[in-house]
């Protein structure tokens, strides 16, 4: 990821309804790592908007992969943001 892309992801981030608000970057994260986390959340949020009536029954592998990504993201959020995201 180049610095222009990193800056663009961070500047254009908007919290997604139903997702944790990651607007404030923890001090322990680099800009690059922070942008990667935001990118992952943006990706999952976009996929979440798609109708799951197709994915679940007809593409179980992709559904499972998205579920795994969401679980990884949640672990990352709790590691770096802790309980602050629950407020």
Secondary structure as GFF3:
##gff-version 3
##sequence-region A 1 87
A	DSSP	alpha_helix	3	11	.	.	.	ID=ss1
A	DSSP	alpha_helix	31	49	.	.	.	ID=ss2
A	DSSP	alpha_helix	52	58	.	.	.	ID=ss3
A	DSSP	alpha_helix	60	80	.	.	.	ID=ss4
A	DSSP	three_ten_helix	82	86	.	.	.	ID=ss5
###
